[in-house]
Each structure stands twice: as C-alpha cells, then as structure tokens.
C-alpha cells in the first residue's frame, strides 16, 4: 500500500479511496487560507467506503431533523 492514502477515520488504517471535504466529525473544516473556490476553502480527507458512508449518513440525519429547522441553526456542515 505504498503511496496510497490511509483512511482518516480514527483507528481505521484501511486504504482511503474516497476523497471528501467532511472531517471525521462530519463537518467542513476551513483551510484557513484565502480561497477563491470551495475546493480551496476546505481541507481534504480520505476515507474507506464504510467510513465515508457512515459520515454521510450522519450528515443526512442532521439535515432531516425537523427541530433543527426553526431556531436559526447554521448548516450541519458549518464549522
């Protein structure tokens, strides 16, 4: 597995074949640099299929909660 990226999910260690902007906590993390596009603005992470699916499931469950829609909450991917 030389040169291959390892899954960024804590404790995984499997090859990370999926590139994502979601952190292991399920949020976007700013790069801290002046950016002119979405690609430049957020850090990249690598995940195996299973952990990427788990993270996406968490994001969608937060998006669908009706209680989160009425109190001016920021987007579930906010920093």
C-alpha positions in Angstrom: 0.0 0.0 0.0 2.9 2.4 -0.6 1.8 5.8 -1.7 -1.8 5.1 -1.0 -3.7 7.4 1.4 -4.9 5.8 4.6 -8.5 6.4 5.8 -8.6 9.5 8.1 -11.2 8.0 10.3 -9.6 7.5 13.8 -8.3 4.0 14.2 -9.2 2.7 10.8 -5.9 2.2 8.9 -7.6 0.9 5.7 -6.8 2.5 2.4 -8.8 5.7 1.9 -10.1 5.5 -1.6 -12.7 8.3 -1.3 -11.7 12.0 -1.1 -14.1 14.1 1.0 -14.4 17.6 2.5 -16.0 16.2 5.6 -13.9 15.8 8.7 -14.0 12.6 10.8 -16.6 14.6 13.0 -18.8 15.1 9.9 -18.2 18.8 9.4 -16.4 21.0 6.8 -13.1 22.3 8.2 -11.7 25.5 6.7 -8.1 25.6 5.4 -7.5 29.0 7.0 -6.2 30.3 3.7 -7.7 32.9 1.5 -9.7 30.8 -1.0 -11.5 31.5 -4.3 -13.3 28.2 -4.6 -15.0 25.5 -2.5 -12.1 23.2 -3.3 -9.5 25.6 -1.9 -11.6 26.7 1.1 -11.9 23.3 2.9 -9.5 20.6 3.9 -9.5 17.2 2.1 -9.8 13.9 3.9 -9.5 10.3 2.7 -12.0 7.6 3.8 -12.6 4.0 3.1 -16.1 3.2 1.7 -17.6 2.2 5.0 -16.5 5.2 7.0 -17.5 7.6 4.2 -21.0 6.1 4.2 -21.2 6.4 8.0 -20.2 10.1 7.8 -22.7 10.9 5.1 -25.4 9.1 7.0 -24.7 11.3 10.0 -24.9 14.5 7.9 -28.2 13.4 6.3 -29.7 12.5 9.7 -28.9 16.0 10.9 -30.3 17.7 7.8 -33.6 15.8 8.2 -34.3 16.6 11.9 -37.2 19.0 11.9 -36.2 20.5 15.2 -33.0 21.9 13.6 -35.0 23.9 11.1 -36.7 26.5 13.3 -34.2 28.1 15.6 -31.8 29.7 13.1 -29.2 26.9 13.3 -26.3 27.0 10.9 -26.0 24.4 8.2 -25.0 20.9 9.5 -21.7 21.2 7.7 -20.8 24.6 9.2 -17.5 24.9 11.0 
